[in-house]
Each structure stands twice: as C-alpha cells, then as structure tokens.
Amino acid sequence: MTSGIQNTAKLIGGRRTTQIHALTKVLITSDAENNCANERKRVRRQVEWNNWLYEDINYLKAWRQKFAVYSATVSRLLSIWVHQDPAEPMVINMMIKRA
C-alpha cells in the first residue's frame, strides 16, 4: 500500500515537474523571443534615427552651399555698388544668371 502511494506521488510529482519544466521552458523561450523582438525594434528605431540624421545633415550641407553662393553674390553686388565698378551691368547680369 505504501509503495503504491509512493509510486502515485512520484508519478504526480513527475508530471508536475515535467509541467513546471515545460512551463519554464515556454517562459524562457517567450522571454528570449520578446528580447529579440525588442532588440529588433531598437535597431530599427536606431536605423530610422540615423537615416533622419543623415537627411538633416545632407540638407544642411546643401543649404550651406547655397548660402555661400548667395552670400558671395550679395557681397560682390555690394562691392560693385559701393565702388561703382565700370563693368557693373555686365557683372551683375552674369552673377544673376549664375545664382
């Protein structure tokens, strides 16, 4: 009688242990999958952020180049106006076409 109870207890205990191990494995696997998914999301956000940053940098570079051309044009026009260069009309027309 005692051995039957012990065998039943071992069987139940064995099932519970197996269930606990299975549940633990599922939780660990689920946690690992969540970590992988979170890491993928983090990397995706980082890539998006880098792309936005590069777009902004390229925009600023282009704007700086345009500004340099415009400021040189304005500087030259002011110089012509102040010094009353005799070639004024020709230079102004050339610079307007170039800008």
C-alpha positions as CSV (number, residue, x, y, z in Angstrom):
1,M,0.0,0.0,0.0
2,T,2.8,2.4,0.9
3,S,4.7,1.7,-2.3
4,G,1.5,2.3,-4.3
5,I,1.1,5.7,-2.7
6,Q,4.8,6.5,-3.2
7,N,4.6,5.5,-6.8
8,T,1.5,7.6,-7.3
9,A,3.2,10.5,-5.6
10,K,6.2,10.1,-7.8
11,L,4.0,9.9,-10.9
12,I,2.1,13.1,-9.9
13,G,5.4,14.8,-8.8
14,G,7.0,13.7,-12.1
15,R,4.1,15.1,-14.1
16,R,4.2,18.3,-12.1
17,T,8.0,18.6,-12.5
18,T,7.6,18.0,-16.2
19,Q,4.8,20.6,-16.4
20,I,6.9,23.1,-14.4
21,H,9.9,22.4,-16.7
22,A,7.8,22.8,-19.8
23,L,6.2,26.0,-18.4
24,T,9.6,27.3,-17.5
25,K,10.9,26.5,-21.0
26,V,8.0,28.3,-22.6
27,L,8.5,31.3,-20.4
28,I,12.2,31.4,-21.1
29,T,11.6,30.9,-24.8
30,S,8.9,33.6,-24.7
31,D,11.2,36.0,-22.8
32,A,14.0,35.3,-25.3
33,E,11.7,36.0,-28.2
34,N,10.5,39.2,-26.6
35,N,14.1,40.2,-26.1
36,C,14.9,39.5,-29.7
37,A,11.8,41.4,-30.8
38,N,12.7,44.3,-28.6
39,E,16.2,44.3,-29.9
40,R,15.0,44.3,-33.5
41,K,12.7,47.2,-32.7
42,R,15.5,49.1,-31.0
43,V,17.8,48.5,-34.0
44,R,15.0,49.6,-36.4
45,R,14.5,52.8,-34.5
46,Q,18.2,53.4,-34.4
47,V,18.5,52.9,-38.2
48,E,15.5,55.3,-38.7
49,W,17.1,57.9,-36.5
50,N,20.4,57.6,-38.3
51,N,18.6,58.0,-41.7
52,W,16.8,61.1,-40.4
53,L,20.1,62.4,-39.1
54,Y,21.9,61.9,-42.4
55,E,19.0,63.5,-44.3
56,D,19.2,66.5,-42.0
57,I,23.0,66.7,-42.4
58,N,22.7,66.5,-46.2
59,Y,20.0,69.2,-46.1
60,L,22.2,71.5,-44.0
61,K,25.2,70.9,-46.3
62,A,23.2,71.8,-49.3
63,W,21.7,74.8,-47.6
64,R,25.3,75.9,-46.5
65,Q,26.5,75.6,-50.1
66,K,23.5,77.7,-51.4
67,F,24.1,80.2,-48.7
68,A,27.8,80.5,-49.6
69,V,26.9,81.2,-53.3
70,Y,24.2,83.7,-52.3
71,S,26.4,85.5,-49.8
72,A,29.3,85.7,-52.3
73,T,26.8,87.1,-54.9
74,V,25.5,89.7,-52.4
75,S,29.0,90.6,-51.3
76,R,30.1,91.1,-54.9
77,L,27.0,93.1,-55.7
78,L,27.6,95.3,-52.7
79,S,31.2,95.7,-53.7
80,I,30.2,96.8,-57.2
81,W,27.6,99.2,-55.8
82,V,30.0,100.8,-53.3
83,H,33.0,101.1,-55.7
84,Q,30.9,101.9,-58.8
85,D,32.8,99.4,-60.9
86,P,32.6,100.4,-64.6
87,A,31.8,96.7,-65.6
88,E,28.8,96.8,-63.2
89,P,25.9,95.9,-65.6
90,M,27.7,93.0,-67.3
91,V,28.9,91.6,-63.9
92,I,25.5,91.9,-62.3
93,N,23.8,90.2,-65.2
94,M,26.4,87.4,-65.1
95,M,26.0,86.9,-61.4
96,I,22.2,86.9,-61.5
97,K,22.3,84.2,-64.2
98,R,24.8,82.1,-62.2
99,A,22.8,82.3,-58.9
